[in-house]
Amino acid sequence: MQEKVMVNDVLSMINSSLTGYANVIAQCADPNLRQTITQIRNADEQFQYQLYKVAEQKGFYKPAEQASPQEIQQVQALFMQ
């Protein structure tokens, strides 16, 4: 299996896990369990970002173009209403 395929597969799996963690955290009533899942999620987010940077450096991933200040303001306006 090519390195690019493996890296992209791991990134995809981590992204799915992060979504799952968010759902568990939102529904967790036990503060200790909630904190533990939050810590696991935070560690996975850090790992995902590190792997993303490696993928970007190796040319495995090309991020979308940066948003303009006007586009950012439009999105902020949608959520600040």
C-alpha atoms as a printed R data frame, in Angstrom:
   type eleno elety resid chain resno       x      y      z
1  ATOM     1    CA   MET     A     1   0.000  0.000  0.000
2  ATOM     2    CA   GLN     A     2   1.318  3.435 -0.888
3  ATOM     3    CA   GLU     A     3   2.222  5.877  1.865
4  ATOM     4    CA   LYS     A     4  -0.208  8.461  0.494
5  ATOM     5    CA   VAL     A     5  -3.121  6.007  0.672
6  ATOM     6    CA   MET     A     6  -2.237  4.989  4.224
7  ATOM     7    CA   VAL     A     7  -1.936  8.582  5.430
8  ATOM     8    CA   ASN     A     8  -5.243  9.555  3.831
9  ATOM     9    CA   ASP     A     9  -6.956  6.496  5.332
10 ATOM    10    CA   VAL     A    10  -5.689  7.335  8.823
11 ATOM    11    CA   LEU     A    11  -6.768 10.966  8.440
12 ATOM    12    CA   SER     A    12 -10.222  9.827  7.346
13 ATOM    13    CA   MET     A    13 -10.545  7.445 10.301
14 ATOM    14    CA   ILE     A    14  -9.429 10.100 12.783
15 ATOM    15    CA   ASN     A    15 -11.904 12.596 11.357
16 ATOM    16    CA   SER     A    16 -14.710 10.061 11.818
17 ATOM    17    CA   SER     A    17 -13.569  9.382 15.374
18 ATOM    18    CA   LEU     A    18 -13.575 13.088 16.183
19 ATOM    19    CA   THR     A    19 -17.200 13.300 15.087
20 ATOM    20    CA   GLY     A    20 -18.033 10.337 17.293
21 ATOM    21    CA   TYR     A    21 -16.263 11.866 20.284
22 ATOM    22    CA   ALA     A    22 -18.250 15.090 19.847
23 ATOM    23    CA   ASN     A    23 -21.515 13.126 19.937
24 ATOM    24    CA   VAL     A    24 -20.477 11.178 23.036
25 ATOM    25    CA   ILE     A    25 -19.305 14.304 24.851
26 ATOM    26    CA   ALA     A    26 -22.537 16.141 24.080
27 ATOM    27    CA   GLN     A    27 -24.617 13.307 25.561
28 ATOM    28    CA   CYS     A    28 -22.401 12.360 28.510
29 ATOM    29    CA   ALA     A    29 -23.874 13.066 31.937
30 ATOM    30    CA   ASP     A    30 -20.942 11.777 34.013
31 ATOM    31    CA   PRO     A    31 -18.405 14.614 34.469
32 ATOM    32    CA   ASN     A    32 -15.421 12.273 34.866
33 ATOM    33    CA   LEU     A    33 -16.263 10.282 31.756
34 ATOM    34    CA   ARG     A    34 -16.952 13.491 29.853
35 ATOM    35    CA   GLN     A    35 -13.535 14.855 30.840
36 ATOM    36    CA   THR     A    36 -11.812 11.601 29.848
37 ATOM    37    CA   ILE     A    37 -13.472 11.517 26.421
38 ATOM    38    CA   THR     A    38 -12.631 15.210 25.948
39 ATOM    39    CA   GLN     A    39  -8.962 14.488 26.705
40 ATOM    40    CA   ILE     A    40  -8.945 11.593 24.229
41 ATOM    41    CA   ARG     A    41 -10.574 13.798 21.606
42 ATOM    42    CA   ASN     A    42  -8.037 16.579 22.202
43 ATOM    43    CA   ALA     A    43  -5.137 14.148 21.817
44 ATOM    44    CA   ASP     A    44  -6.625 12.796 18.584
45 ATOM    45    CA   GLU     A    45  -7.094 16.346 17.274
46 ATOM    46    CA   GLN     A    46  -3.426 17.079 17.934
47 ATOM    47    CA   PHE     A    47  -2.356 13.851 16.207
48 ATOM    48    CA   GLN     A    48  -4.668 14.583 13.267
49 ATOM    49    CA   TYR     A    49  -3.144 18.027 12.824
50 ATOM    50    CA   GLN     A    50   0.411 16.682 12.983
51 ATOM    51    CA   LEU     A    51  -0.393 14.002 10.403
52 ATOM    52    CA   TYR     A    52  -2.169 16.572  8.241
53 ATOM    53    CA   LYS     A    53   0.974 18.759  8.263
54 ATOM    54    CA   VAL     A    54   3.095 15.763  7.175
55 ATOM    55    CA   ALA     A    55   0.625 14.963  4.395
56 ATOM    56    CA   GLU     A    56   0.650 18.583  3.254
57 ATOM    57    CA   GLN     A    57   4.473 18.740  3.250
58 ATOM    58    CA   LYS     A    58   4.716 15.545  1.207
59 ATOM    59    CA   GLY     A    59   2.164 16.817 -1.303
60 ATOM    60    CA   PHE     A    60  -0.433 14.199 -0.315
61 ATOM    61    CA   TYR     A    61  -2.992 16.857  0.555
62 ATOM    62    CA   LYS     A    62  -3.686 20.272 -0.881
63 ATOM    63    CA   PRO     A    63  -5.825 22.435  1.389
64 ATOM    64    CA   ALA     A    64  -8.582 24.620  0.056
65 ATOM    65    CA   GLU     A    65  -7.746 28.228 -0.702
66 ATOM    66    CA   GLN     A    66  -7.936 30.585  2.241
67 ATOM    67    CA   ALA     A    67 -11.172 32.461  2.684
68 ATOM    68    CA   SER     A    68 -11.223 36.168  2.034
69 ATOM    69    CA   PRO     A    69 -12.016 38.571  4.892
70 ATOM    70    CA   GLN     A    70 -15.416 39.186  3.269
71 ATOM    71    CA   GLU     A    71 -16.201 35.442  3.194
72 ATOM    72    CA   ILE     A    72 -15.195 35.131  6.840
73 ATOM    73    CA   GLN     A    73 -17.469 38.037  7.787
74 ATOM    74    CA   GLN     A    74 -20.374 36.440  5.903
75 ATOM    75    CA   VAL     A    75 -19.984 33.181  7.824
76 ATOM    76    CA   GLN     A    76 -19.616 35.034 11.137
77 ATOM    77    CA   ALA     A    77 -22.802 36.951 10.385
78 ATOM    78    CA   LEU     A    78 -24.693 33.694  9.890
79 ATOM    79    CA   PHE     A    79 -23.746 32.422 13.335
80 ATOM    80    CA   MET     A    80 -23.886 35.673 15.291
81 ATOM    81    CA   GLN     A    81 -27.559 36.384 14.646
